Amino acid sequence: MLRKRGKYWHYQFEHNGVPYWGSTRETIKSKAETFEALKRAEVVQQTGNLMLRKAPLLKEFAKRFLEHIQKRKLAGSLDADTERCYRNGWRLLETTDVVHMRVDQIGVAEAAELAFPGGPSNANQALRTLRRMLSYSSEVGILRGVPRIKLREEHGREGIITAEWEALLLRFAEDPLGDILTIMFDCGMRPEEVMRMRPEHIQWDRDRLLVPYGKSMRSKRYLPLSNRMRALLKARKIDGEWVFPGESDSGHRVTIAKQWYAAVKAANEEAFLRGLPPIPSTIVPYSVRHTFATGYLDDGGDIAALQKLLGHHSLSTTQKYLHPEVQKAAEIVNKRNRKAVVLPDILPDTNVRASWVN
């Protein structure tokens, strides 16, 4: 069907129950009819992959996308953590102007201009969600192609927990925070992984823990059960469904934020009395995981093994967790320099660069 609106003829037809409409950009009806016939042929041939109908706004398409990931989670093809990341990513996108744009209008430039609260890690969670939404719109025939949206550059967390801070935190941490932190210090688990631990995940006879879920397939892994982890888990006398039960709908504990801040406050008061530096606000529970990774490599651990312990899909992700000790680098340089040959006629012993060698 052709209708003239203004000076241009517009086409409108259906194919397999899907409506298509738009301007032919033609003022002569015979040319408009030819344009419409070509469009119909394209639709039949490519099954609607061309953008012949008006694409929905991102906020309208979001409902369909969220229903899709919910169904995938129920079907077992998407884990709960990934679904949670997508939902949080959409929550961040909802605060931006991109929600009022049609999905076919969103490209690399528009994504690069988006601003989000927090650091680049937060922004990338939103951008990954946007990329997945556009990819899904292509899968269902709304878009012909998907723009290659670039992620923001992330830097590893700078804060690691010193031995003094660890001792203070574990001393003032109330139950169950102390046990949760101890497990994280000894095997590098994520906080949410510890809080979702079930009794059957503890394999006492093999001295290991099973992490059966996570953000990727690599997140599903076995972790070592240290002596103090074994001792504290035995002392908990677990008799329910969860190792760390809570009052949430899930039945297990879901947050340690209040206990963490209380422990940090008490630890800093004690640090002040002892003349120790205070625990800065940049240190958070997740810093325990970074501390484990750093300590593992400092003590001779292998980075490939560490990747498996942390449950990372790529080695580049593992590298962001590393905080090599500057002092150890200096020791390596000093060891090399001690092997240097001193030439007194060129560098006299009074020269500061050579005097320490002897």
C-alpha positions in Angstrom: 0.0 0.0 0.0 1.3 3.5 -0.9 0.2 6.7 0.7 1.4 10.2 -0.1 2.5 12.3 2.9 3.7 15.7 2.0 5.6 15.5 -1.2 6.9 11.9 -0.7 5.1 8.5 -1.2 5.3 6.1 1.8 5.1 2.3 1.7 3.3 0.0 4.2 3.0 -3.8 4.1 3.2 -6.9 6.2 5.3 -10.0 5.9 4.8 -13.0 8.2 2.7 -10.8 10.4 5.4 -8.2 10.8 4.5 -4.6 9.6 7.0 -2.6 7.6 6.7 1.0 6.7 8.7 4.0 5.7 9.3 6.7 3.1 10.2 5.9 -0.5 11.8 9.3 -0.9 10.1 9.4 -4.3 7.6 12.1 -5.5 6.4 10.1 -8.6 4.1 7.2 -7.8 5.4 4.9 -10.5 8.9 5.2 -9.0 7.5 4.7 -5.5 5.8 1.5 -6.6 9.1 0.2 -7.9 10.8 1.1 -4.6 8.1 -0.7 -2.7 8.4 -3.9 -4.8 12.1 -3.9 -4.2 11.6 -3.6 -0.5 9.1 -6.4 -0.4 11.6 -8.6 -2.3 14.4 -7.7 0.2 12.1 -8.6 3.1 11.2 -12.0 1.7 14.8 -12.8 0.9 16.4 -11.6 4.1 13.5 -12.4 6.5 13.3 -9.0 8.0 17.0 -8.5 8.9 17.0 -5.1 7.1 15.9 -2.2 9.1 12.7 -1.5 7.2 10.5 -0.7 10.2 11.0 1.7 13.0 13.3 0.3 15.7 12.1 0.5 19.3 13.6 2.9 21.9 16.2 1.3 24.1 14.0 1.7 27.2 11.2 -0.1 25.3 13.5 -2.9 24.1 14.9 -3.3 27.6 11.8 -5.1 28.9 12.1 -7.7 26.2 15.9 -8.1 26.8 15.4 -8.6 30.6 12.7 -11.2 30.0 15.1 -13.0 27.7 17.9 -13.2 30.2 15.5 -14.3 32.9 14.3 -17.2 30.7 17.9 -18.1 29.9 18.7 -18.2 33.6 15.7 -20.5 34.3 16.7 -22.7 31.4 20.2 -23.1 32.8 22.0 -21.5 29.8 22.9 -18.3 31.8 24.2 -18.3 35.3 22.7 -16.1 38.0 25.8 -13.9 38.4 25.8 -13.0 34.7 22.1 -12.2 34.8 22.7 -10.0 37.9 25.5 -8.1 36.1 23.2 -7.4 33.1 20.4 -6.2 35.4 22.9 -3.9 37.2 24.3 -2.7 33.9 20.8 -1.8 32.8 20.2 0.1 36.1 23.3 2.2 35.2 22.1 2.7 31.6 18.7 3.9 32.8 20.2 7.1 34.2 21.6 8.1 30.8 20.1 9.8 27.7 20.8 6.7 25.6 17.5 5.1 26.9 15.6 7.6 24.8 17.3 6.7 21.5 16.2 4.0 19.1 18.4 1.0 19.1 19.4 1.6 15.4 20.7 5.1 16.4 23.2 3.9 19.0 26.7 3.5 17.7 30.3 3.7 18.9 30.3 7.5 19.2 27.1 7.6 21.3 28.5 4.9 23.7 31.8 6.7 24.1 30.0 9.8 25.3 28.1 8.0 28.1 29.1 8.8 31.7 28.5 6.6 34.7 29.1 7.0 38.4 32.2 5.2 39.9 35.2 4.0 38.0 35.9 2.3 34.6 34.8 -1.1 36.0 31.4 0.3 36.7 31.2 1.9 33.3 32.2 -1.4 31.6 29.5 -3.3 33.3 27.0 -0.9 31.7 28.7 -1.0 28.3 28.8 -4.8 28.3 25.1 -4.8 28.9 24.5 -2.3 26.1 26.6 -4.4 23.7 24.6 -7.5 24.7 21.3 -5.7 24.2 22.3 -4.5 20.7 23.6 -8.0 19.9 20.3 -9.5 21.0 18.3 -7.0 18.9 20.3 -8.2 15.9 19.5 -11.9 16.8 15.8 -11.1 16.8 15.9 -9.3 13.4 15.7 -5.6 14.5 19.3 -4.6 13.5 21.3 -5.7 10.5 24.7 -5.2 12.3 26.0 -4.5 15.8 28.4 -1.6 16.5 31.7 -2.5 18.1 31.4 -0.6 21.3 34.7 -0.1 23.1 35.1 -0.7 26.8 36.9 1.8 29.1 40.5 1.1 30.2 40.6 -0.5 33.7 43.4 -0.4 36.1 44.1 -2.9 38.9 43.1 -2.0 42.4 46.0 -0.4 44.3 45.1 -1.4 47.8 46.3 -4.5 49.4 46.1 -5.4 53.0 49.3 -5.5 55.1 50.0 -8.2 57.7 49.3 -5.7 60.5 46.0 -4.6 59.0 45.0 -8.3 58.5 45.7 -9.0 62.1 43.7 -6.0 63.3 40.7 -6.7 61.0 40.5 -10.4 62.1 40.8 -9.3 65.7 37.9 -6.9 65.6 35.7 -8.6 63.0 32.5 -10.0 64.5 31.0 -13.3 63.4 30.6 -14.2 60.6 32.8 -11.4 59.1 36.0 -12.9 60.6 35.4 -16.3 59.2 34.5 -14.9 55.7 37.6 -12.8 55.6 39.8 -15.7 56.7 38.5 -17.9 53.9 39.1 -15.1 51.4 42.7 -14.5 52.7 43.5 -18.2 52.4 42.0 -19.1 49.0 41.0 -15.8 47.2 37.3 -16.5 46.9 34.9 -13.6 46.1 32.8 -12.4 49.1 29.6 -13.6 47.5 31.1 -17.0 46.8 31.9 -17.5 50.4 28.5 -16.4 51.6 26.8 -18.8 49.2 28.8 -21.8 50.4 26.9 -24.9 51.3 28.1 -27.8 53.6 28.3 -30.2 50.6 30.8 -27.8 48.9 33.3 -28.7 51.6 35.3 -31.9 50.7 36.9 -32.6 54.0 38.7 -35.8 52.8 40.4 -34.0 49.9 41.1 -30.7 51.7 39.3 -28.6 49.1 36.2 -26.5 48.4 34.0 -26.6 45.4 32.8 -23.3 43.9 30.0 -24.5 41.7 28.8 -21.1 40.2 30.2 -17.8 39.1 30.4 -15.2 36.4 31.9 -17.6 33.8 32.7 -21.3 33.3 36.1 -20.7 34.8 34.4 -19.5 38.0 33.4 -23.1 38.7 36.5 -24.5 40.3 38.1 -26.3 43.3 40.1 -24.4 45.9 42.5 -25.6 48.6 41.2 -26.0 52.2 43.9 -24.5 54.5 44.5 -25.7 58.1 42.9 -22.6 59.6 40.0 -22.7 57.2 39.4 -26.3 58.2 39.6 -25.3 61.9 37.1 -22.4 61.6 34.6 -24.3 59.5 34.7 -27.3 61.9 34.1 -24.8 64.8 31.0 -23.4 63.1 29.2 -26.7 63.6 27.2 -26.4 60.4 23.8 -28.0 60.6 21.7 -26.1 58.0 21.5 -25.6 54.3 24.1 -22.8 54.3 27.5 -22.3 56.0 26.7 -18.6 56.5 22.9 -18.4 57.0 21.1 -15.1 56.8 17.7 -13.4 56.9 17.6 -12.7 53.2 15.0 -14.4 50.9 17.8 -16.7 49.6 18.4 -18.0 53.1 22.2 -17.2 53.1 24.0 -14.0 54.1 24.2 -11.5 51.3 26.2 -8.6 52.7 29.0 -7.9 55.2 29.1 -4.1 54.7 28.0 -3.0 58.2 30.3 -5.5 59.9 33.2 -4.4 57.7 32.9 -0.7 58.5 32.6 -1.5 62.2 35.7 -3.7 62.1 37.7 -1.0 60.1 36.7 1.7 62.6 37.8 -0.5 65.6 41.0 -1.5 63.9 41.9 2.1 63.1 41.4 3.1 66.7 43.7 0.3 67.8 46.2 1.3 65.0 46.3 4.8 66.3 47.1 3.6 69.8 49.9 1.4 68.5 51.3 4.1 66.2 50.4 2.2 63.0 49.1 3.7 59.8 45.3 3.6 59.6 43.4 1.4 57.1 42.4 3.8 54.2 38.9 4.0 52.8 40.3 2.5 49.5 40.6 -0.8 51.3 37.4 -2.8 50.8 36.4 -6.5 51.4 37.3 -7.2 47.7 40.9 -6.1 48.6 41.3 -9.3 50.4 41.1 -11.2 47.1 43.7 -8.9 45.6 45.9 -9.5 48.7 45.7 -13.2 48.2 46.7 -12.9 44.6 49.7 -10.7 45.3 50.9 -12.9 48.2 50.5 -16.1 46.1 52.9 -14.8 43.4 55.3 -13.1 45.9 55.7 -16.5 47.6 56.6 -18.3 44.3 53.2 -19.2 43.0 52.5 -19.7 39.2 50.4 -17.1 37.5 48.6 -19.8 35.3 47.7 -21.6 38.5 46.6 -18.4 40.1 44.3 -17.7 37.1 42.5 -21.0 37.8 42.3 -20.3 41.6 40.7 -16.9 41.0 38.3 -18.3 38.4 39.3 -15.9 35.6 38.5 -16.5 31.9 41.6 -14.6 30.7 45.1 -14.1 32.0 44.9 -10.3 31.4 42.1 -10.2 34.1 44.4 -12.0 36.5 47.2 -9.5 35.9 45.0 -6.6 37.1 44.9 -8.2 40.5 48.7 -8.2 41.0 50.6 -5.7 43.1 54.3 -6.8 43.0 56.3 -5.5 45.9 58.7 -2.7 45.0 61.2 -3.9 47.6 61.5 -7.3 45.9 62.2 -5.5 42.6 65.0 -3.6 44.4 66.4 -6.8 45.8 66.7 -8.3 42.3 68.5 -5.2 41.0 70.8 -5.2 44.0 71.6 -8.9 43.4 72.5 -8.1 39.8 74.6 -5.1 40.7 76.6 -7.1 43.3 77.9 -9.1 40.4 79.2 -6.0 38.6 82.9 -5.5 38.1 84.4 -2.5 39.8 87.1 -0.6 37.8 88.8 1.7 40.2 90.6 3.6 37.5 87.3 4.5 36.0 85.0 4.6 39.0 87.0 5.4 42.2 85.9 3.9 45.5 84.6 7.3 46.6 82.1 7.3 43.8 78.7 6.7 45.3 77.7 4.4 42.4 80.6 2.0 43.2 81.4 2.3 46.8 78.6 0.0 48.0 79.8 -2.9 45.7 82.7 -3.8 47.9 
